[in-house]
């Protein structure tokens, strides 16, 4: 009976804890930040299309339009103003403008690297872009470094997680699971084998 209870407790400990939900940013509430990128796609105007990064002083330089301030107003207002400016210069343009944030996803993920991220994507969604956690990864040990400062170290309360948005140049690290969780199958199998031997000897 004691052996069965011990195995039940061990099996419970191997089940990953659920991550708290994370609110995402609405485009209606989005303000561009220095380091963000505006992806411009204009049909049949390849030379005017591309990714254009927001300068530290809050402006972006776009082909044809020149320097435009983009951080003082919500994204939807910025988008409307840019579209209006393009329409004055082009005849019936077909334009797509998308705000992106550049973040680094590192550690125990399938494809670590630099990713352009839609600001409405959750923190979990950013990790998914990198292929998700590896078999050794532990999302409970997720860490976010911003401008050299750790702003998230492990999964906090739901309220704290909801108040933290992803910003350009953030470094997101997925930590490694501890030894027990990486070898839980082996440990449980060994315990089952030992329990079987003990029961056999007791007979």
C-alpha positions in Angstrom: 0.0 0.0 0.0 2.8 2.4 0.9 4.6 1.6 -2.4 1.3 2.2 -4.4 0.9 5.6 -2.7 4.5 6.6 -3.4 4.0 5.7 -7.1 0.8 7.8 -7.2 2.6 10.8 -5.8 5.5 10.4 -8.2 3.1 10.1 -11.2 1.3 13.3 -10.1 4.6 15.2 -9.9 5.5 14.3 -13.5 2.4 16.0 -14.8 3.3 19.6 -16.2 1.6 22.4 -14.3 -0.8 24.5 -16.5 0.4 27.9 -17.5 -1.7 30.9 -16.6 -3.6 32.6 -19.4 -2.0 35.7 -21.0 -3.9 38.6 -22.4 -2.7 39.9 -25.8 -2.4 43.4 -27.1 -5.3 44.7 -29.2 -4.4 46.7 -32.3 -6.7 49.4 -31.1 -4.5 49.9 -28.1 -1.1 49.3 -29.8 1.5 51.9 -29.8 4.7 51.3 -31.8 8.0 51.3 -29.9 11.5 52.1 -31.0 12.9 48.9 -32.5 9.5 47.8 -33.9 9.2 47.2 -37.6 6.6 48.2 -40.1 6.1 45.7 -42.9 5.0 47.4 -46.0 3.6 45.4 -48.9 2.5 47.4 -52.0 1.3 45.4 -55.0 3.6 45.8 -58.0 5.8 48.2 -56.1 8.6 46.0 -54.9 11.0 48.9 -54.4 8.6 50.6 -52.0 7.9 47.4 -50.0 9.9 45.9 -47.2 10.5 46.0 -43.5 11.3 49.4 -42.0 12.5 49.8 -38.4 11.3 52.5 -36.0 14.1 54.8 -35.1 14.9 55.4 -31.4 13.5 58.9 -31.8 10.1 57.6 -32.8 10.1 57.9 -36.6 10.4 55.6 -39.6 11.9 56.4 -43.0 9.8 55.0 -45.8 10.6 55.1 -49.6 8.5 57.7 -51.3 7.1 59.1 -48.1 10.3 59.9 -46.3 10.5 60.4 -42.5 7.2 59.8 -40.6 6.6 60.0 -36.8 4.9 56.8 -35.8 5.1 56.4 -32.0 2.9 59.2 -30.7 -0.4 57.8 -31.9 -2.1 54.4 -31.7 -1.2 52.1 -34.6 -4.6 52.3 -36.3 -4.2 56.1 -36.5 -0.7 55.7 -37.8 -1.8 53.2 -40.3 -4.6 55.5 -41.6 -2.2 58.4 -42.0 0.3 56.3 -43.9 -2.3 54.9 -46.2 -3.6 58.4 -46.9 -0.1 59.6 -47.7 0.5 56.7 -50.1 -2.8 57.3 -51.8 -1.7 60.9 -52.6 1.4 59.5 -54.3 0.1 56.4 -56.0 -2.8 55.6 -58.3 -5.3 53.1 -56.7 -2.6 51.4 -54.6 -3.1 48.0 -52.9 -1.3 48.4 -49.6 -0.8 46.2 -46.6 0.8 47.6 -43.5 1.7 45.3 -40.6 3.4 46.2 -37.3 6.0 43.7 -36.1 8.3 43.3 -33.1 11.7 41.7 -33.3 12.3 39.2 -30.5 14.9 36.6 -29.7 13.7 33.1 -28.7 16.6 31.1 -27.1 17.2 28.1 -24.9 15.3 24.9 -25.1 13.3 25.5 -28.2 13.3 23.7 -31.5 14.4 26.6 -33.7 16.2 29.3 -31.6 16.7 32.7 -33.3 15.3 36.1 -34.1 11.7 36.4 -35.1 9.4 39.2 -36.3 6.3 38.9 -34.2 2.8 40.4 -34.6 2.2 42.4 -31.3 -1.1 40.6 -30.8 0.6 37.3 -30.4 0.9 36.0 -26.9 4.1 35.0 -25.1 3.2 31.4 -25.6 2.6 32.1 -29.3 6.1 33.6 -29.6 7.6 30.3 -28.3 5.4 28.4 -30.7 6.9 30.4 -33.6 10.3 28.9 -32.6 8.9 25.4 -32.8 7.9 25.1 -29.2 9.9 23.7 -26.3 12.1 20.7 -26.9 11.7 17.5 -24.9 14.1 18.9 -22.3 12.4 22.4 -22.2 10.3 23.6 -19.3 7.9 26.5 -20.0 7.5 27.0 -16.3 11.2 28.2 -16.4 10.5 30.8 -19.0 12.6 34.0 -18.6 12.4 37.3 -20.5 15.3 39.8 -20.6 14.6 43.3 -21.7 17.4 45.9 -22.2 19.7 43.8 -20.0 17.1 43.5 -17.2 15.2 40.3 -16.3 11.5 41.3 -16.3 10.1 37.8 -16.1 11.7 34.8 -14.3 9.4 31.8 -14.2 5.7 31.8 -14.6 4.3 34.5 -12.2 0.7 35.2 -11.2 -1.9 35.5 -13.9 -2.3 39.2 -13.3 1.5 39.9 -13.7 1.7 37.8 -16.8 -1.3 39.6 -18.4 0.4 43.0 -17.7 3.6 42.1 -19.5 3.8 42.6 -23.2 6.5 41.5 -25.7 8.7 44.3 -26.9 11.3 44.6 -29.6 14.7 43.1 -28.8 13.3 41.1 -25.9 15.2 37.9 -25.3 13.0 35.0 -24.3 14.7 32.0 -22.8 13.1 28.6 -22.2 14.8 26.8 -19.4 15.7 23.1 -19.0 13.6 20.6 -17.0 15.2 19.3 -13.9 16.8 15.8 -13.8 13.8 14.1 -12.2 11.3 15.4 -14.9 13.7 14.5 -17.7 14.1 11.0 -16.3 10.7 10.4 -14.7 9.8 7.5 -17.0 13.1 5.7 -16.0 12.5 6.5 -12.3 8.9 5.2 -12.3 9.9 2.1 -14.3 12.7 1.4 -11.8 10.4 1.8 -8.8 7.9 -0.5 -10.4 10.6 -3.1 -10.9 11.8 -2.8 -7.3 8.2 -3.0 -6.0 7.6 -6.1 -8.1 10.8 -7.7 -6.6 9.8 -6.7 -3.1 6.3 -8.2 -3.5 7.7 -11.4 -5.0 10.1 -11.8 -2.0 7.4 -11.0 0.5 5.4 -14.0 -0.8 
